[in-house]
Amino acid sequence: MKVVSKPAMGGLILSMLVALAGCQTPDRAIFSAGAAARVWPAAPDAPRIAYVGELTGEDSLHARRDGFEALGEILTGPRPKARFVTPMAVAVAGERVYVADPAGDASVVHVLDMKQRTYAAIREVTGTPLQWPVDLAVCDNRLAIADADRATVFLVDLNGAGGRAITGNGLTRPVSLAWDARANQLFVADAGAGAVFVFDANGRFVRRFGTVGAGEGEFHAPVGIAVDARDGAARVVVADSLNFRAQLLSADGASLRCIGSKGDAAGSFALPRDVAVDRDGNLYVLDNQLECVQVFDQQGQLLMALGQEGRAAGEFWLPSGITIDDQDRIWIADTYNRRVQVFRYLPQEAAP
C-alpha cells in the first residue's frame, strides 16, 4: 500500500484548490425550453397563453458557482438559499424580478436578476423594516412598495435604497399599485378607504376617487388595480373584490363598465384579487377563490379562462397577484404553492 506523506497530501489539497478555482458550474436555463409547448386554450382554438416556467426563490436562478464556492459547499455544506414563503405580488424591470413576500416577522421583497443570476433581499426601506408588503410597481427607475400594515407606499430606487414614504392623505390600507408611464402617476387602491388615490412621480397627492358602496364608481374592498394607457387616454381596471366584479374606469374615476357578478359560472367571480392588462387591452382578472384567471375584452366579453386548484403547471392555490411585463410575460404570484408561475401572452398575429 502506498503511503502519502504529509507534504505530498498538502500538495494534493493545494492542487485541488487550484483546480476548483479554475472551474465554474455551468449555467442552467432558468425556464425549461420545452415548457412553452403547453398552451391555453386547447386546440382547436387558437392559443392565447403559453406556459413558460416557475420561480420558487433564489435556487431558481441556477447561479453559476466558481471553484471556491463549490469547495466551500464540500467542506461546510451548501449555503441556505432564500425561498418564497407567501409570494403576494410581482413587478418586473427588464430581467430583474421583484416578489413581495409578507412572511410574518421576515417580510421581504425578493430581487432576482435573471440575467446576472444574482439574488438580493429588500427588508427595510427609508430606515424602517417592511411589515406587510403586498404589492409592487416599477415606476420608471424606481420601485413602489405598498406596505398595508404601515398604511404607507414607499418609493425607493431599484435596489431598495433612498426614496421616500407616501402616507397620510387618507391612506388606510394601500394594497395594490399601478404606474401610468405616460402621465407619470401612481395609482393606489386602498382596501380600507374603499377608494383609489393618485400621486405624482414625486409622491405628491393629486386626487382620489371612489367611495364605499355598490354603485358604479364605488368600491367594496378594492384590492387590485391596473392601468391601460395604450392610446393616451388612460383607463383604470379595479378588482372590486367584495362587490364581486371588475370595474373599468376613466383615469378620473368615471365608471365605464362593470364586469362580472358573484358566482362560480364562467364570467362570474368568487373573490377577484388582482387585475392586469395585456398589449391588446384584454383584461385579466385573477380570482383568489376560484383559483383561475379569466380574460375579457374591453367590452366585458369573456375570451378564455386559465387555471384550477392544484399544484401542476397552470394550476393555483390561493393566488394573489398578476402582472404583465413589456415582453408579454404574465407573472402570477401563486401564493400557497409558494411560487411564481410565468406564462406568455400570444398576440393573435404571432400565435402559431
N, C-alpha and C positions, 0 to 999 in steps of 0.2 A: 504494500500500500504506500502510495506516495504521500509524504507529509509536506504540507505547505507551510513554510516558515512565516513568522510574523511579518517581516519586511515584505515578503512576497505577497502575503494576504493584504497588507496595506496598499501595495501597488495594484492589486486586483480591484480593491474598492475604489481607488483613485481612477482606475481605468473605467470602471462602471459609471462613476460620476461624470467623467469626460464624455463618455458615450451617450449617457442620458441627456446631458446638457445640450448635445447637438441634435437631439431628436425632439420632434413635436408630434403630438397626436393629431391625426388629420381631422379637418372639419367634416362634420356630418350635416346633411341637409336638415334645416330646421323643420321644414314640412316635407313629407314624402312625396316623391314625384307622381306616384300612382294614385294618390288620394283624390285628385281632382276629377277622376273618372266618374265619381258619384255626383249626380245632378238631380235637381228638382225643377219642375215636376217631372214625373217619369214619362218615358216615351209612351205614346207617340206625340205628346205635347212637346213644343219647343222648350228646351231647357232655359231657365232664367237664373238659377243659382247653382254654383258648383262648390263642393266641399274641398277645402284646402288642407286643413290640419287643426292642431290644437296646441295651446301653450299651458303648461302647468306650473311654471316657475323658472328659476334660474337654470335648472337642468335642461330645459327645452332649447337653450341656446347651443348646446353641444360645443361649448367653448374649447378652443384648442389649448392644450396644456404643453408647456415646454418640459424638458427632461428633469429639471429640478423639482417642478411641481409633481411630476409623476413619481420621482424618488421619494418626495415628502409623503405622498399617499401610501407608498410601500412601507415607509418607516413608522408613520404615525396614524395612518388611516385616512380615508377621504374627508375633506372639509365638508361640513354640512351645507347644503345648498338651500337657498330660500325657496319656499313653495307657497303657492296661493292657498289661503285658508278660506276666506269668504270674498272672492272677487265680485265686485259690485258694478264696476264700470270700466270702460276702456277709452283712451284717447290716443291718437296716433300723429306723430310728426315725422314724416318720411319713413325711415325704418326704425324709428325709436317708438316703442310701445309703452304706454303708461297704464297701470292697472291699479285702481283704487281697491284697497283691501282693509276694511274696518274690522280687523281681527281682535276685537276686545282691547286688552291692555297693550297689544302690539300693533296698533293701527299703522298702516304704511301705504305709501304709493310705490309700487314696484316700477322700476325703469329697466326695460330690456331693449338693448340696442342690437337689432338683428343683423346689422351689417358688421359692426365691430365685435359682436359676440361678447358684450360686456353687460354686467348687471350692477345696478345701484339701487339704493332704497332712500326714499324721502320719508323721514319720520317726524320731522318738525319743520315748521315754516315760521318766518318772522319771529324766531326765538321761542315759539311755543309748540309743544307736541300736538300732533294731529289726534283728534278724539274719535271722530266718526266720518272719515272721508268717503262720500257716497257717489260723487260724480266728478268728472274732469272734462276740460275742454282746452284744446290748443288754440291760443289767441295770437296768431302770427308767431312771434318769437317768445311767447310767454305761455305759462301753464296756469289755468284757473282750477282751483280745488274747492269743491263745496264741502264744508265740514258742518254737517247738520247739527251736531250736538253743540257746537260753538256758535251757531247762528251766524256763520261767517263764510264769506267767499274769499279765498286767498289768491292773489295774483303774484306769481313768482317767475323767475326765469326758467328755462327748460331743464336746468339742473336742480331746481328747487330752492335756489338761493335768492336773497334780496326780496324785493317785492313789497306788497302792502296788503293790509286786511280791509276788506269791504264789509262793513257791519252797519247796524242801525238802519235808518230809512224804512223801518217796518219789517225788516227781515226777521223771521222767527225760526224757520226750519228750511233753509235752502237745500234742495235735494237733486236738482238737475240743472245743467248748463248747456247753452248753445251759443256759438260765436257767429255773428253776421260779419263776414270779412269785408263786404262792400261798404257797410255803414260804420264799421269799426265799433260795434256794440255787442255787449254781452247780455244775453237773456238768461234770467234765473227763475226757475219755477220753485215756488215756496209752498210746500205742502201744508204748513201750519197756517199761513196767512190766506191760503186759497187764492193766490194771485201770482202774476208774473211781473218781475222787476227788470228794468233795463238800465244798464250802466255803460258809460263810455269807456274808451280804451284805458283811461287813467283811473277807472273805478269810481268816477263821479256819477251820482244818481241822475238819470234822465227822465224816466217816467215809470209808472206801474199801471197795469190794467188787470181787470178781473176782480171778482169778489166771490164769497162763498155762496153757492146756490146751484140750481139745476137748470137754469135757463141758458140760452145761447150767450156765450161770452162769460159765463160764470163757471166756477170750478168747485169740485169737492175732492180735496187731496190731489192736486196736480203733481205728478211725480216724475214725469218725463217731458223733455222738450227738445225740439229740433227746428232748424231754420232752413227754409228753401228760398234761396236768393238767386236762382238761375237767370232770371230775366231783369234783375234790378229792382223789382217790386217784391220785397221780402214778404214771405208768408211764414207763419209760425204754426207748428204742429205740437199739440199738447196731449199727453196721456192723462186724461181726466179720470183717475182711477176709480173713485167711488161713485162717479156718475156712469161708469162702465162704458166709456166711449173715448174716441179720439176727436179732438176739435182742430179744425183748420181755421186760422185767423189771420187777419192782416197784422202788419208789424205794430199797429196801434191798438190791437186787441178787438177789432170788429170781427164778429163771428162770420165765417164764410160757409162753413159746413160742419155738421156733426156726423161722425161715422160710428156705427155700431150701437149696441144696446146690451143689457145684461142677458147672458145665456151661454149655452155651450155649443150652439149650432155655428156653422160657417158664417163668418161676418159678425159674430157676437163675441163678447168678452166676459171673462170672469174677473180678471184684475189686470187691466192694461198697465204695464210697468214702465215701458220706455218706448221711444219712437225714433225713427231715422228717415232720411230722405235720400234716394239714390240720384244719380246724374240725370235721369229722365223724369224726376219729380214723383216717382212712385213712393208711397208712404208705407213704412214698415212699422207695425205695432207688435211689440213683444208682450206676450201675456204670461205673467208670472204663475198663474194658477192652471191655465190650460197648457202651459209649457210648450208654447209654439210661437211662431212669427206668422202674422197674416199680412199680406201685401195688397195694397189698394192703389187705384189710380187717383188722380186729383178730384174726380167726381164721386169718389167713395165706392167705386165698383171693386169688389173683391177679385183679385187676379190669381192668387195662389196662397197656399199655406205650407209651412215647413215646420216639422218637429212634433214630438210627443214626449211623454215621460219616459226616461230611460238613460242609459249611460253610453250608448253607441254613438257613432258619428251622426249628427243631425238630430239627436235626442237631448233632452234637457231635464234638469232638476232644479226647479225654482229659479229660473234665470232672471237677472236683474237689469242688465244694461245692453244696449246695442248702439253701435256707431258704424258709419260707412266712411272710409277714407277716400282720398283723391285718386287712389289706384283701384277703385271699385271693390275693395276688400270689405267684407262685412264681419265685424268683430262682435261676438256675443259673450257676455260675462255669464257663464253657466255656473251660478253661484254654489249650489250644493253639490255639484260634481267637481268643484274646486279646480275649474279650468276655464280657459277662454277658447271658444271654438271660432274658427276662421273659415269664412266662405268667400266666394267671389261672385259679384253680380255680372251676369252675361247680357249686355245690351243686345237687343234682338238682331241688330245688323251684324253683330260679331258672334252670335251663337252658332255652334256647329249644326 
